[in-house]
């Protein structure tokens, strides 16, 4: 049973808003775009997926990449499968993704090294995610540290 997301629509509402902010951010989005890859995140509980396209020209002006909520036709260069609750905790800066892969919490395939290079780039988003939850009226979903 998921702790943070009622259903896929709830996850898409939150992550959609989060992706808007990340992919329009001058520092984070611009650096992510340099990766030149398509990443597919597959979540369980609730079953959902998000694809981030950093390879093709962004669909919207002012964006450094495009994102798709739900299945899409893009072929991913790298994929990552995990529980949605793990992802929620990760975006709070509370998970080590490399350790999670070795422990089997996260499964990955494709150009994994390209995605690993994005870890230091997305680190500033760890401060952004809880703020976005608060702004959306989901302060109860913010993980309190300590």
Backbone torsions as a table, in degrees:
resi	resn	phi	psi	omega
1	UNK	NA	128.4	-178.9
2	UNK	-69.7	144.4	178.4
3	UNK	-89.6	-40.3	-168.3
4	UNK	-102.4	-24.4	-173.4
5	UNK	-121.6	127.9	179.4
6	UNK	-67.1	-41.9	-177.0
7	UNK	-164.6	-180.0	-177.8
8	UNK	-61.2	-37.9	-179.3
9	UNK	-61.7	-39.0	178.2
10	UNK	-65.1	-45.0	177.6
11	UNK	-61.2	-45.4	-179.4
12	UNK	-63.8	-35.9	177.4
13	UNK	-60.0	-48.8	-176.9
14	UNK	-71.1	-50.5	-176.8
15	UNK	-69.8	-29.3	176.1
16	UNK	-62.1	-46.2	178.4
17	UNK	-63.6	-42.2	179.4
18	UNK	-62.5	-46.2	179.9
19	UNK	-62.5	-38.3	177.1
20	UNK	-55.6	-46.7	-176.8
21	UNK	-69.6	-44.9	-177.5
22	UNK	-65.1	-46.2	-174.3
23	UNK	-78.7	-5.7	173.8
24	UNK	-108.6	-3.3	-178.9
25	UNK	-74.2	128.8	-176.4
26	UNK	-60.3	-35.6	-178.8
27	UNK	-86.5	-55.8	-175.0
28	UNK	-68.6	-54.5	-176.6
29	UNK	-60.4	-43.2	-178.9
30	UNK	-63.0	-41.0	178.8
31	UNK	-71.4	-37.6	177.7
32	UNK	-60.9	-41.4	-176.7
33	UNK	-57.7	-30.1	-179.7
34	UNK	-65.8	-17.7	-179.7
35	UNK	-66.2	-32.5	177.4
36	UNK	61.2	36.5	-178.9
37	UNK	-128.9	165.8	172.7
38	UNK	-111.8	124.9	-177.5
39	UNK	-114.8	132.9	176.6
40	UNK	-114.9	119.5	174.8
41	UNK	-100.2	122.1	179.9
42	UNK	-109.9	121.8	-177.5
43	UNK	-110.9	150.0	172.9
44	UNK	-117.3	151.4	174.8
45	UNK	53.3	68.3	6.7
46	UNK	-87.9	150.3	176.9
47	UNK	-64.7	123.1	-176.7
48	UNK	-166.0	168.6	174.4
49	UNK	-153.9	151.2	179.2
50	UNK	-132.8	132.7	177.1
51	UNK	-115.4	131.8	177.4
52	UNK	-112.9	121.5	-178.3
53	UNK	-102.8	106.1	177.7
54	UNK	-109.1	11.6	-176.2
55	UNK	-101.8	-45.3	-177.2
56	UNK	-90.9	159.5	177.3
57	UNK	-56.6	138.0	-179.1
58	UNK	-56.9	143.8	-178.9
59	UNK	-71.6	-28.9	-177.1
60	UNK	-117.5	143.2	175.6
61	UNK	-63.8	144.5	179.0
62	UNK	86.6	-1.3	179.8
63	UNK	-104.9	151.5	177.2
64	UNK	-99.4	-3.1	179.1
65	UNK	-170.1	174.1	177.6
66	UNK	-116.6	157.6	175.8
67	UNK	-137.7	153.6	-178.1
68	UNK	-132.6	125.4	178.2
69	UNK	-93.2	119.8	-176.2
70	UNK	96.8	175.2	-179.2
71	UNK	-60.2	145.9	176.2
72	UNK	-143.2	171.5	-174.8
73	UNK	-86.9	-4.4	-179.5
74	UNK	-66.5	142.8	175.8
75	UNK	-92.1	118.6	-176.6
76	UNK	-76.6	142.8	172.8
77	UNK	-80.7	-28.5	-179.7
78	UNK	-147.1	146.1	177.7
79	UNK	-133.7	154.9	179.5
80	UNK	-140.7	127.5	179.9
81	UNK	-117.4	130.2	-176.7
82	UNK	-159.6	164.8	173.2
83	UNK	-68.3	142.1	178.9
84	UNK	-59.2	-35.5	179.0
85	UNK	-65.1	-34.8	175.7
86	UNK	-63.6	-45.3	179.3
87	UNK	-59.8	-42.6	178.8
88	UNK	-57.5	-46.0	179.2
89	UNK	-67.0	-38.2	177.6
90	UNK	-59.2	-45.1	-177.0
91	UNK	-72.3	-5.5	170.1
92	UNK	-93.6	0.9	-179.4
93	UNK	77.7	22.5	-173.4
94	UNK	-107.7	7.2	-178.7
95	UNK	-128.1	145.8	173.7
96	UNK	-101.5	106.5	-174.7
97	UNK	-64.9	-31.7	179.0
98	UNK	-67.3	-45.3	177.3
99	UNK	-63.7	-36.8	180.0
100	UNK	-64.2	-36.4	177.4
101	UNK	-66.3	-45.1	-178.8
102	UNK	-65.8	-28.8	178.7
103	UNK	-88.5	-3.5	178.1
104	UNK	83.8	7.2	177.7
105	UNK	-73.4	-27.6	-179.8
106	UNK	-128.4	132.8	173.9
107	UNK	-110.5	140.6	-177.9
108	UNK	-138.7	158.0	176.2
109	UNK	-155.0	164.1	-179.8
110	UNK	89.1	-148.4	-176.9
111	UNK	-77.9	71.3	-174.9
112	UNK	-62.2	-37.3	-179.1
113	UNK	-62.8	-33.8	177.8
114	UNK	-64.7	-39.2	179.4
115	UNK	-72.1	-37.0	178.8
116	UNK	-62.1	-32.4	178.2
117	UNK	-65.9	-19.4	179.2
118	UNK	-80.6	-17.0	-176.6
119	UNK	-54.8	-50.4	178.9
120	UNK	-66.8	-26.7	-179.8
121	UNK	-68.1	-40.7	-175.6
122	UNK	-87.0	-5.4	-178.7
123	UNK	-51.3	-42.0	178.0
124	UNK	-60.6	-20.5	178.5
125	UNK	-70.4	-17.1	177.9
126	UNK	-63.0	-32.2	176.2
127	UNK	-80.0	-29.9	-177.1
128	UNK	-71.2	-40.4	-173.1
129	UNK	-58.4	-51.2	178.6
130	UNK	-61.8	-34.8	178.3
131	UNK	-64.2	-42.8	178.6
132	UNK	-62.8	-42.4	177.4
133	UNK	-58.3	-44.1	178.4
134	UNK	-61.3	-47.2	-178.8
135	UNK	-60.5	-32.7	-178.7
136	UNK	-83.1	-2.6	-178.6
137	UNK	86.1	17.3	179.7
138	UNK	-111.4	42.0	179.4
139	UNK	-59.5	-25.7	178.2
140	UNK	-68.4	-14.8	179.3
141	UNK	-93.0	-5.2	178.4
142	UNK	-73.0	129.5	178.4
143	UNK	-82.8	122.7	178.7
144	UNK	-82.1	127.4	-179.4
145	UNK	-82.0	144.0	176.9
146	UNK	85.7	NA	NA
